[in-house]
């Protein structure tokens, strides 16, 4: 049903093809009246009677395209393109193939489209990045998504929450006359209330806004006193007469109403409504100064574009402005939603590179950046659209037909923190590029390791409300650890200041902080590695120096076992130094078990045991 809001203005294009004839007249009339269910049956009957040709195949494909029956649409586009077709037909065919997950086949049709329309923005994007899908599929959107119980077996979309009330558009009112587009009832505006338990109440219609025609979606001002909504232009008796098809052709128009008690009244059309083009899907900024909407009015880049208009303090409006090619394409863009920050715009597009059908995009209107596809699970191979977000409730809503019908889904942000680490010289303040930085969880497991950029920066994305540790190191500097406390984000900044290595070197020994080992283990810990890096630096600065590493254990365990364990620790110590580029002839190690305890004790504390599990570094040659 959402196709009604992006297609009314151009769905007559196909009927203008000269291949119409007396056999197709009845089917064409149904098509031109937007009665697609019956039109599909009529065109199919022509095929069954042996009267199918390229025109009939294309009409049948376009009919299923408008109903978003992707399987049937792709089948008939395949038949239609056995003969030469216009560029847009190949683009639509590619869209339907993508909606069925057939990306390689879709690329073949996009190549044909690009050859016929090389200056089209969609063609240029394809030629610049034809194999974008794998990267887009792997992109993390930062949300979880699931169907909401407010949905029914009819179409629902355009959900937006204000306070505890969820407003949405639905075709569930079975007392209404069916619309021939898809044989569902005309659309109404409904609302449901979020209760204390997190469940929504039974949805009810807003009767004072609903008409006998299509109504919705809506947007409401921050003070809750003004509502803007889409409705058919028949409210104003605005329509064009199609005498041939005995059809009154209305448009989607925009209306406003004000709150009076608990009801909406004083319904007025917006001054730029027209019978010549459609306007729909309004979204008012939180400051109330700008109204965003979709329209195919003159000046659009393609079929339907995203527009904005200034709302003046006296209630008058400025001149509508197209948001330009950063947002719009030669395809169709619709369902805008402007976030609380008055600069982040969410909207849906079938003209930009996506996964199939309509995809949701976001764009920062304040800096001229390109629109970004929101990835899965917000987007899918099917139609995904009408994304909105309630900052107070920290939850979003969008609609999708991924389950076969336009349903409302909830979108919950995955809480994450961007941990920005800046590594610098603790003495001079100079930034340190090419420093090694790791982030560890509370159990000391390394999650990720990166190297700082030219600004001494590295960024990690981690979960909220968890403790982490940053470990940073660089040749010539003492490695160190820096705690990252629990945070709800969105960012945490860590200043990792490293001390230049200044090691005490006596005549007989290089004195480091103890290289402690975990109980019954011989692997080098991260803290131990920081200290060994100091030893490596001294040896690099003194190319003739030869070191003898002595490893020790505590007094638990048998003498034989402890001697073996200390040998393994000595070997690990030597191997670490060798891994840093020191020649094997310059260092050797030996285990001494518990024969040279640093702390003599009978019932030792854990701290005393730890001091005995150590390594020492004797200078054999300077």
ABEGO torsion letter per residue (X at the ends): XAAAAAAAAAAAAAAABAABBAAAAAAAAAAAAGBAAAAAAAAAAAAAAGABBAAAAAAAAAAAAAAGBAAAAAAAAAAAAABBBBAAAAAAAAAAAAAAGBAAAAAAAAAAAAAABAABAAAAAAAABABAAAAAAABBAGBBBBBBAABBABBBBGBBBBEABBBBBBAABAABBBBAAAGBBBBBBBBBBBBAAGBBBBBBBBAAABBABBBOBBBBBAAGABBBBBBBAAAAGBBBBBAAAGBBBBBBBBBBBBBBEABBBGBBBBAABBAABBBBGBBBBAAGABBBBBBABBGBABABBBBBBBBBAAGBBBBBBBAEAAABBABBBBGBBBBAAGABBBBBBAABBBAEEBBBBBBBAAAGBBBBBAEOAABBABBBBGBBBBAAAGBBBBBBAAAGBBBBBBBBBBBBBBBBBBBBBAAAGBBBBGBBBBBBBAAGBBABBBBBBAAGBBBBBBBBGBBBBBBBBBBGBBBBBBBBBBBAOABBBBBBBBBBBBBBBBAABBBBBBBBBBBGBABBBAAAAAAAAAAAAAAAABAABBBBBBBBBBABEBAAAAAAAAAAAAAAAAAAAAAAGBBAAABBBBBAEAABBABBBABBBAAAAAAABBBBBBBABX
